[in-house]
Amino acid sequence: MITLGSHQELKQAKDALELLEKACPDLYEKWISIIHLTRALHFKYQYMGALLMNEDTRRYAPEFVQGSVIRLYKRELRIVQDHEEIDALHQILRRYQHAGAAKLSLLALGYTPESLVGTSSIIH
């Protein structure tokens, strides 16, 4: 998916993520774990984002992946979805949906807004 992000929007998203990390450290840690799992499995971040937001995932669903791997991934993701503070993460994902789940995930992993500015094709 091609996403467009302005420096200002990404800076605001980074600030929101830092606040989330301080306010809901357990949720944030679990989300970071899912981001790492998404990367390790070479799944699209948009797939993770769509699952977290209970949206249609067909467009981003991984192809040629064993059903058992998908079930494992969804079971791990359910830990985040069922977290009592999930609404805080949902708010950020909705507010900055224009930036895309990939850029939000990369910000959460420590990338700077400057490194993500502009158009980029992020597959994972």
N, C-alpha and C positions, 0 to 999 in steps of 0.2 A: 504494500500500500504506500502510496506517495502522500506524505504529510508536509504541511507547511507550518513553520513555527517562527514567530517573531521573538526576538531577544527578550522583549519586555514580558510577553506571555510566559516564556520559559522561565524567566527569573521569578515571576509570581508563582508559577507552579512549583519551582524549587523551594521557595519560601513556605508554601503551603505544605509541602512534603516534610520539610524540617519541623514545622509545627506539629504535624501528624506524628512524627517520630517521637517528639517530646510528650505529646498528650496521650498517645496510645502506643507505647513502646512494644507491647506484646503483639498487637495487631501488625504493626510495622515490621517486626522481625519475621512474623509468619508470611507476610506478603513478600518480603525480600527472599525468603526461602522458595516461594513459588516462582519468583522471577528467575532465580538461579536454576530451578528445575526446568522452567520453560526454555532457558538457554541451553541447558545440558541436553534436552530432548530435541533441540532445533525446531521447536514449535514457534509459531508466530506470536508475538506479544499481543496482537489484536485478538487472537484466539483466546488467550488468557483474559484479556479485558472484557471480551464479549461474554465469556463464562461468568466472570465476576459480576457483571451487570445484568445477568440473566437475559441476554440478547441472543438473537439468531447467530449461531456460530458456523453455519454451513460455508460461508464465504472464506473463512479463515481456517477451517478444520484441516488438520494434517492428513495427508494422503499416504497410503501404503504403510500405515502404522498398525501394529497388532492391537486388537481390541483390548487385550489385557493391559497394554501400556496406557491406552486412553483411560481405561477404568482406574488405574493407579493414579494417573495425573488428576483426574476429576475427584478422586477420594482425597488426595492431598489438598487440592484447591478448596474442597468443601470445608476444610478446617478454617480457612480464611473466611469463606462465605458465611459460616455459622458463628463467627466471632461476634460477641455482643456489641462491639464498637464498629462493625462493618459500615454503618452509615457514614462515618467520617471519611472512610476511603471512597465510598460511593460518591460523596459530594465532590471530592477532588477529581475523580475520574470523569464525572459529568461536567464539572466546571471547565476542565481543561481538555475535553474530548477532541477539540480541534487540533491540539498538539499531537494526539494519538497515544495509544497505550505504549507503543515502543519508546517514544521519547520520555514519557512519564516514568517508565521502568528504568531507562538509562539514567535519568536524573536521580532516581532513588538509589541507583547503584554508585552514584558519586560523579557522574559525568557533569560537566559544567554546562550552563545554558549556552555559552559561547560556542562550545564544540558541537552543539545540536541545531544551531540557527540555520534557517534556510530550508531548501527542499532537499530531501534525501529519501532514498528508497531503502527502507529498513524492513527486512524480511522476517527476522526473528523477533 
